[in-house]
Amino acid sequence: MASFIFDIGKTNIKAYVLDESGNELWSRANENTSNDNPPYLHIDVENIWQWLLQSLTLAAKEFTIDAINISTHGACAVLIDSQRELALPVIDYEAEALNENVDEYLAIRPGFKHTLSPNLPSGLNLGRQLWWLKANYPQQFKQASTILMYPQYWAWKLSSIAATERTSLGCHTDLWQPQQDSYSSLVDALEIKALFPKLVDNYQPLGTVTEEISQLTGLPANCLVFPGVHDSNASLASHLFGRADRALTAVSSGTWIITLSTQAKLDNLNEQQDMLANVAVTAKPVACARFMGGREFDHICKVTQTDISKPLDVNDLQTAINSQQMVLPGFVPGCGPLPNRTGEIPQSAECGKALATLYTALMIDYELDLLAAQGDIYFGSTGHKNRLLCEVLAQLRPKESMFIANKASGTVHGCWALTRWDKPVIAEGDYDAVVPAKLTGLDTYKARWRETLNI
């Protein structure tokens, strides 16, 4: 038996098959693009759907799939009408139109103390998307009979069962009160509470694939469909699997780099520094800090004309430190711990990938301090793609132990874990301990970086 995991990131969509021990057996990937045709920038869900069906068909030919789970990026919901069609195109959270008439939205959004959701740019607050759609397309919005969070849209397409879950409701949407485990006042203000389906747990299956999907793809008729999960919370779930009560910090990396600390105090959260609470699959609020680290890493390499695929070694990092060159945040306005600062990149950088690695490590280190994070630090398997980054962070934080998962990516492994949450298995060799780097002058480099930023 095997599990099929569908992972929708902002940049790529991926499909995986994992065995009963969580080992990756099969995968494929495709670029995720949005459509800028009218009425606004929107996600091409039909293209994604056809790719998913193709992936399921290919996987079903090789493996007996007994469970399907889905992870997606946040800040996305789908409006469905009574005919099971889209009431409106699925808006992309980066649509520029979402910056219009912001003051009107701010007048009705609940405060940070209620939702632990900061006021974010564009459509990163899902509540702003729903408000904007209702204000600008009232007739189409009125046709909506159901609002599905993005992971649950795909689960619904496969099972025909509509549901809602907390990890997607609780990721900076303005729609959820994590500490009260309830909808926020914004849901009442928008008059949409009745549109949300029943609330379910991430680790409970919704049901099985429909007969149509089974016949179309070759999946077994009894293949279970799980509700899906917000991707960063899936990454956290992979580390909580079998150790849910331990103090730990997970670093979820991709387009966004998000640190999630299970025992950090929610009182430490600062709305002005892109800090917030997510909701774990255990239904508990989790303190988080984030920045668009993956996108910034790529940007730094592009500006410095560095081939991002070129191998990096410790000598490159030492050379960058010795040169006293450093990258200063930030490169995505309104995001990260210094949201109003304009980023700076040395024009004569010899190795942009080394500078990007040091920059990313310093940013994660700073966010861990902001959270007052406790416990061991866990990276998903993507940490192996730039192990030196983890080693630099380990040198910066000698009091904490650091680990990299050896299984499929944290998001994928977390999705898999949720399909067998009652059967926790942590095998020897699931994680590699990170040995700290031994860079000369790193502490001085860090001190000068923070002094320059006055932090």
Residue, then its C-alpha position, 0 to 999 in steps of 0.5 A: m500500500a502507498s500514499f499519494i501526496f499532492d503538494i501545491g506551492k506558489t512556484n511549483i506543483k508536485a506529486y509524490v508516492l510514499d510507502e508505508s514507512g514514508n519513503e519516497l517511491w515516485s514523484r513528478a513536478n510542474e511549474n505553477t503559473s497564474n493567468d493574468n487575463p481578466p477579470y484579475l490575476h487568477i490561478d488556473v485551477e483547471n490546468i492543475w486539475q488535469w495535471l493532477l488527474q494525469s499524475l494519479t493515473l500514472a501513479a495508479k499504474e505502478f502502485t496500489i494507492d490507499a490514501i491521498n492527501i493534499s498540501t497547498h500554500g495559504a491565502c487561497a480559497v475557492l467559491i463554488d456555486s450550487q451547480r458545483e462550478l466556480a462562482l468566480p475565478v480563484i484569485d491569486y494573492e499577489a493580484e495588484a487589484l487587492n491593494e485598492n481601497v484598503d482603508e475600507y477593509l481595515a475598518i472591518r478587519p478584527g485586530f491582531k489581538h483577536t486573530l494573531s494575524p498581521n495586516l499583510p500586503s495584497g491578498l496575503n490576508l484571505g479575508r481581504q480577498l473575500w471582502w474585495l471579491k464581494a465588493n467588486y463582484p457582488q452578483q457572482f459572489k452572491q451565487a457562491s453556496t460554499i467557500l472551500m479553503y484551497p486544500q479542501y477544494w482539491a479534496w472535494k474534487l476527489s471525494s465530493i465531500a466538502a469540509t473546512e480545517r483549522t490550519s488553512l483557516g488559521c494562516h493569517t486569514d483574519l477569519w479565525q481566532p486561534q486562541q478561541d478556536s472559532y471564526s472571527s468577527l470578520v466572518d460575520a461582517l462579510e455574512i459568509k459563515a454559512l458558506f463554510p462547510k463542517l470543521v474536521d481534523n486533518y488526520q481524519p479521512l473525509g471518505t473515499v474517491t468518487e466512483e468517477i475518479s476511480q474509473l478515470t484514474g484507476l485508483p482503488a474504489n476504497c482509496l481514502v481522501f484526507p482533508g488536506v493541510h496548509d503546507s507550513n503546518a504540514s511541515l510542522a506535522s512531520h516533526l510533531f509526528g510521535r513527539a507532539d508534546r515536545a518543545l521544538t522549532a520547525v523551519s519550513s522552506g520554499t518560496w517562504i521560509i517560516t519558523l514555527s515554534t511550538q512552545a514560544k509565547l504568543d505574547n512575543l508576536n509583533e504584528q509589525q514584523d511579519m510574526l503571527a500564529n498558525v494553527a497546528v494539526t493538533a488545533k493549537p496556535v503556534a507562534c511563527a515568524r517568516f520572510m520570503g526567503g526562497r524568493e529572496f535567495d533566488h533574487i540575490c543570485k540573479v542580481t549577482q549573476t550567480d548560477i544557483s545550481k553551482p555547488l557551494d563550499v565552505n571556502d566560498l562562505q569564508t571568502a564572503i565573510n573575509s570580504q566583509q560584504m553582506v546582503l541587507p534586507g528586504f526584497v519583498p515589500g511589506c514582508g519579513p521582520l523589516p518590512n519597510r526596508t529596501g534591500e541592499i546587495p553588493q554590486s561586486a559580489e564574487c559569490g552571490k550564492a555564498l552571500a545569499t546563504l549567509y543572509t538567509a542564515l542571519m535572517i532565520d537566526y534573527e527570527l528565532d530570537l524574535l520568537a524566543a524559540q525553544g527546543d531543538i530546531y528541525f529542517g525538512s529534507t530540503g535542508h539537504k539542498n543547502r546543507l551549509l545554510c543549516e551548518v551556518l545556522a548551527q554555528l550561530r546558535p550553539k545552544e540548540s541542536m539542529f536536525i535535517a529530515n532524511k525522508a521526503s520534504g517536510t511538507v510531503h512527509g507531514c502530509w503522509a504522517l496525517t494519513r496514519w496519525d494514530k500509528p506514529v513511527i520514528a525510525e533511526g536514521d530519519y534525521d541527520a544531526v547538523v554539525p556546526a560550521k567552523l567559519t572564522g569571524l562569523d560572530t563578528y559578521k553577525a554583529r556587524w550585520r545587526e548593528t548596520l540594521n540597528i536591531 
